[in-house]
Amino acid sequence: MSLWDVMVSMFWFFVLFAWIWLLITILSDIFRDHELSGWGKAGWTLFLIVVPWLGALVYLIVRGRSMNERARAQAQRNEERSRQYIQEVAASSPVSTADELTKLADLHDRGAISDEDYEQAKSKVLS
């Protein structure tokens, strides 16, 4: 087996890999689209199975722009969910003892609580 044969085999392997990747991407877009009817999904899937290369090319020409918009919208929804989750976790994290003592000292300095209340709350925080 010569170097040329290896290079040709690698080329065809990469073409096959790219084709499988494209097919999975198109099929996931078809079934993720909520605006496409069941018959439309069945038709596109059948078209991709019967005439794979032509089906993929036609799909990308006809629905490529909306495919990109759906992918972008999904990425934005995922990012928003991640931000909400991070904010929820950050908001539910317990307040540290130092923060509580600082708040108590501030209230005491402003005269909002008495010395007795301050000492009682301080002992409660430290326990």
URFENVEN-V684127 format. One line per field, one symbol per residue. ss: DSSP state (h for helix, s for strand, l for the rest). burial: I if it has 9 or more other ideal C-beta (glycine too) atoms within 8 Angstrom, else O. A space follows every 50 residues. Layout:
ss->???
burial->???
This chain:
ss->llhhhhhhhhhhhhhhhhhhhhhhhhhhhhhhlllllhhhhhhhhhhhhh lhhhhhhhhhhhhhhhhhhhhhhhhhhhhhhhhhhhhhhhhhllllhhhh hhhhhhhhhhllllhhhhhhhhhhhhl
burial->OOOOOIOOOOOOOOOOOOIOOIIOOIIOIIOOIOOOOOOOIOOIIOIIOO OIOOIIOIIIOOOIOOIOOIIOOIOOOOOOOOOOOOOOOOOOOOOOOOOI IOOIIOIIOOOOIOOOOIOOIIOOIOO
